[in-house]
Each structure stands twice: as C-alpha cells, then as structure tokens.
Amino acid sequence: MRKPIALDICCRKGGATVGLQRAGFHVIGVDIDPQPGYPGDEFIQADGLELLREMNTPSPRPGWALWPALIWESWPCQEGNTATAGNRARGIPDTHEQFIPRARELSDRIGIPYVLEQPTASRAGLIRRDLTLCMDMFKGDMPPPWVQKHRSFELSGFTAPQPVHPEGPMRGGSMVGFPKPAGHAGRVRGHRHGEVFEGPYVAGYGNGGGKGTPEELAHAMRMPWVIEGMTRQTRRARQFDLQEAIPPDFSEHIGRAFLSGNA
C-alpha cells in the first residue's frame, strides 16, 4: 500500500519531516538552501512560495506520481517574533520578510489540507492558533535536560486534539493559553538580568549565557541526526538548526491526527 505524500516546506534539517514519516507519510522536503543529511524520502531545492505558485498552475512540477495529501509549512518566524519586536522598539532597522499571508492565500487556492506553524510567542493574529504544543507534553520519562519549545499551529482542512499540558510550579509568557495548574517542572538554565539560574530546562534560542548546546538540544528534541558528523567549525550552525527546528513529536501528533481522520 502506497503511503500518502506530505510536502515539508522550509524543511531545514527535517524535524517535522521525521515526525511525519513516523506518522505514516512519504515526505518530500522543500528548502531554498541545500540540506546535507536531510532525513526525508525526497528533497527538492526550491523557493517554497514559488513551489506553491507552481502548484496553482495547470502543469505543476513533472515527476510527481501522486498529488500530496498534506502540506506542512514552517515559514521563517523572525519578522513576527519577540526579539525582532524588541529591536524595533529600540530603533534597530528590521528587514525581515513575512511569508504567512501569501503562503496562506496560495495554499487555500491549491485546496490541499495544510499546516502553518509559528512560535507561540510570535505576534498575535499572525496565524490562527488551533493547536499549541510543548515538549513537556511528549517528554515522558526522558531525563533532563529538557526544552519547552512552545509552538502554535493553524490547521486547514482537518483538526487535531489538543494535549493537556502537564502541571508544574513554573510559568512564563508562552503559558498564557494554558490555565493553572499547567506549568513547567523547573527553571530554564541561564543568565538573566545579572543572575545565574540553574534548572532542568535549556533555552532553545540564542547563544552564550547558558543557552542549550547542540548536544543538549538534540537530546531534548529527540533529533540526534542533526549533530552527526558535527565539527568545531559547524557547532554554531547545528545549534541554530536545532533552535529553528520543529520537534518530531509535534509533527507526528498532527500527522497521525490527519491520517486518522482521512483513512
């Protein structure tokens, strides 16, 4: 039996790809940059918006034996995130591009179910928050270090269940959608406002100041392939790849929900 096809646009190192594969998809990754070591079934180096435009034409890309069943879209988040907002407030020029409106319009015209994702802390109203996930929902008995990695998802053409966030004593800005007693099990390690904090979580953003190392993030997000063959020269690049990535647990949860409703 042939597997349904999912496109993973802006796939990078394949976090969402691996989760979709675990859910049961044949995954074609799409990225504007080469992605050595990409773990998907196929890879297309292309501009994601151009590919969506092409899919709206009478003669889409040759060689596709089957039309995709699902499009996963992880557009860059910098234009709408809190760090960029802080820079704007300080008068720092902002040249980041926002892709979501054009991607949504093109995806709606194609008519295939799709997923848009952005950090939960991104600007309100950028995407519809049909589902919000945190690694605490999936970590089970995995030992620390952990990462929280809040992500919100707009689901078009299907639904997915919202997992319950575990209880915990620590809350933060990304917890606003989860009423108490939902919380995290402890602090995020690192330097803040002149103080040094220890805790079982590592920060999945930035560099220095106690932020998560590539090894710690690969463990916490269950993405060991990203650091395979890592060298001293590529450490920061792999750390950034993991900071930008979607944990496979997230896309597996959403992919299984899609397939269960479209069997």
Backbone hydrogen bonds, N-H to C=O, Kabsch-Sander energy under -0.5 kcal/mol:
donor,donor_aa,acceptor,acceptor_aa,energy
6,A,26,H,-2.4
7,L,70,L,-2.4
8,D,28,I,-2.5
9,I,7,L,-0.7
9,I,72,W,-3.2
10,C,30,V,-1.9
11,C,8,D,-0.6
11,C,30,V,-1.9
14,G,11,C,-2.4
18,V,14,G,-2.3
19,G,15,G,-1.5
20,L,16,A,-2.3
21,Q,17,T,-2.5
22,R,18,V,-2.4
23,A,19,G,-1.7
24,G,20,L,-1.1
24,G,21,Q,-0.7
25,F,20,L,-2.3
26,H,4,P,-2.9
27,V,25,F,-0.6
28,I,6,A,-2.7
29,G,27,V,-0.6
29,G,42,E,-2.8
30,V,8,D,-2.7
31,D,44,I,-1.7
38,Y,35,Q,-1.8
41,D,27,V,-1.5
42,E,27,V,-1.6
44,I,29,G,-3.0
46,A,31,D,-1.4
46,A,44,I,-0.9
51,L,47,D,-2.2
52,L,48,G,-2.1
53,R,49,L,-2.4
54,E,50,E,-2.5
55,M,51,L,-2.1
56,N,52,L,-0.6
56,N,53,R,-1.2
57,T,54,E,-1.8
64,W,61,R,-0.9
65,A,63,G,-0.8
69,A,5,I,-2.9
70,L,5,I,-1.3
71,I,113,P,-1.9
72,W,7,L,-3.4
72,W,70,L,-0.5
73,E,115,V,-2.3
74,S,9,I,-2.0
80,G,77,C,-1.0
81,N,77,C,-0.6
81,N,78,Q,-0.8
85,A,81,N,-1.9
86,G,82,T,-2.3
87,N,83,A,-2.0
88,R,84,T,-2.6
89,A,85,A,-2.1
90,R,86,G,-1.1
91,G,88,R,-1.9
92,I,87,N,-2.8
95,T,93,P,-0.5
99,F,97,E,-0.6
103,A,99,F,-2.5
104,R,100,I,-2.9
105,E,101,P,-2.1
106,L,102,R,-2.4
107,S,103,A,-2.6
108,D,104,R,-2.7
109,R,105,E,-1.7
110,I,106,L,-1.7
111,G,107,S,-1.9
112,I,107,S,-0.5
114,Y,156,S,-1.4
115,V,71,I,-2.4
116,L,154,E,-2.3
117,E,73,E,-1.4
118,Q,152,S,-2.0
120,T,150,H,-1.1
122,S,119,P,-2.1
123,R,80,G,-2.5
126,L,123,R,-1.6
130,D,128,R,-1.5
130,D,153,F,-1.7
131,L,153,F,-1.3
133,L,151,R,-2.9
135,M,148,Q,-2.8
137,M,134,C,-1.9
138,F,135,M,-1.6
139,K,135,M,-1.6
142,M,139,K,-2.4
146,W,200,P,-2.5
151,R,133,L,-2.3
152,S,118,Q,-2.8
153,F,131,L,-2.8
154,E,116,L,-2.9
155,L,153,F,-0.6
156,S,114,Y,-2.8
156,S,154,E,-0.6
157,G,155,L,-0.5
168,G,181,P,-1.8
170,M,184,H,-2.2
175,M,172,G,-1.9
176,V,173,G,-1.2
178,F,175,M,-2.4
182,A,179,P,-1.9
183,G,166,P,-2.3
184,H,170,M,-3.5
189,R,187,R,-0.5
189,R,201,Y,-3.2
190,G,197,F,-2.3
191,H,209,G,-2.0
192,R,195,E,-2.9
195,E,192,R,-2.0
197,F,190,G,-2.8
197,F,195,E,-0.5
201,Y,187,R,-1.8
202,V,146,W,-2.7
211,K,208,G,-1.1
212,G,203,A,-1.9
217,L,213,T,-2.7
218,A,214,P,-2.5
219,H,215,E,-1.9
220,A,216,E,-2.8
221,M,217,L,-2.2
222,R,219,H,-0.9
223,M,218,A,-2.7
226,V,223,M,-1.3
227,I,224,P,-1.1
228,E,225,W,-0.9
230,M,227,I,-1.9
234,T,231,T,-0.5
235,R,231,T,-0.7
235,R,232,R,-0.6
238,R,234,T,-2.5
239,Q,235,R,-2.5
240,F,236,R,-2.4
241,D,237,A,-2.4
242,L,238,R,-2.1
243,Q,239,Q,-2.2
244,E,240,F,-1.9
245,A,241,D,-0.8
245,A,242,L,-0.5
250,F,247,P,-1.5
251,S,247,P,-1.1
252,E,248,P,-2.4
253,H,249,D,-1.9
254,I,250,F,-2.0
255,G,251,S,-3.0
256,R,252,E,-2.6
257,A,253,H,-1.6
258,F,254,I,-2.3
259,L,255,G,-2.5
260,S,256,R,-2.4
261,G,257,A,-1.3
262,N,258,F,-0.6
262,N,259,L,-0.7
